[in-house]
Amino acid sequence: MQNTDKGLLTCSIFLDLAKALDTVNHDTLLHKLNIQYGIKGLPLLLKNYLENRSHYVVINDSTLNFG
């Protein structure tokens, strides 16, 4: 809100990659990012995100877990 008060433009981008990343082989994706595109740090961050992730939804006081 401080930027808005100062008349500055503020922009946010939100990406939901959960389903998109479920449709590709994770090892292949990480290999291509590292070897073919030369992206060094991001694959390690993505690997941590992709491994052992689970999702849950809270509605009122009930929690639903998704593997």
ABEGO torsion letter per residue (X at the ends): XAAAAAGBBBBBBBBBAAAAAAABBAAAAAAAAAAAAGBAAAAAAAAAAABGBBBBBBBEABBBBBX
